[in-house]
């Protein structure tokens, strides 16, 4: 009974951590280009030019954030693969199932 409660708490913690990670990545993906394009808009207004810096900063924000998220995703997947490989290495080998062959003369 106690093991079930512990397992539920661990599961709940993993779900909460996953939601936290997803929400922080969503905010990062949404706010970084907005903040950078706002800075570009201020620079455009100060220099009295077309929305050149607004667009450049926006795309730099989108591309930079995407590359950052992709790199972190690849790093986390590599870590998960290493954990899985270590678990496979410590697990005892599986026994192969033998085919059930009826004794001779009973078939």
N, C-alpha and C positions, 0 to 999 in steps of 0.2 A: 504494500500500500504506500509506504513512504517512497519507494522507488518511482511509483507513478507520479506522485506529487513533484518530485525532483525533476522528472522528465518533462512534465508540463511546464515547470518554471524555466527550464532550459529552452524548451521550444518557444515559449512566449518571449524570452529574451532574444532569441534569434530573429523572430518576426519583428519585434520592436527595433532591433538593430538594423534589419533590412529596410524597414520603413524610414528610419532616420537617414540611412545612407541614400536611399532613393530621393527623399525630399531635399537633402542638401545638394545632391547632384542636379536636381531639377532647378533649384534656385540658382546654382552656379551657372548652369547652361542658359538660363533666362536673363539673369541680372548682369552678368559680365558684358555681353554685347550692348545692353541698354546703357550701362554706366560709361563704357568706352565711347559709344556713339554720342552720348550727352557731352562728354569731354570734347569730342570732335566737333559737335555743334557749337560749343563755346569758342573753340579755336577758329571755326569758320566765321562766326560773328565778329570776333576780334580782328581777324585779318580781312574781313569783308570779301570772301571768296565764295564760290559755289559750294554746295554741300560735299565737297571733295573729302575733307577730313572726317565728316560724319560717316560717309560710306566706307572709307578706308578703315577707320577705327571699328566700325560695326563688323566688317568682315574679318578683321584681325581678331576681334573678340570671339566670333563664332568659330573660326578655324582653330584658334589657340585653345579654346575650351574643349572643342571636340577632340583635338589631339591629346590634351591632358586627360580627359575621361577615357579615351581609348588606351592610353599608356597605363593608367591605373587598373583598367579592366584586365589587360594582358598580364600585369604583375600579379593581380589577385588570382587569376586562373592558373598561372604558373605555380603559385604557392599552394593552391588546392590540389594540383596534380602531384606536387612533391609530397603533400600529406597523404594522398591516396596511394602513392607508390610506397611510402614508408609503411602504411598500414598493410598493403599487400605483401611486403617483404617479411613482416612479422607474423602474418597469419599462417597457420599450418596448412600444408598442401591439402587440397581436396582429394578425397578418395573417389576414384572412378566407379561409377555404377556398373555392375556386371550384369549382363543380360541373363534373364531367367531362362534357363534351358531345362525343359522337362527331362526327368530321368529317362534313360533309354528303355524302350518297351512300354512306356505309359501313353505314348501319343497315339 
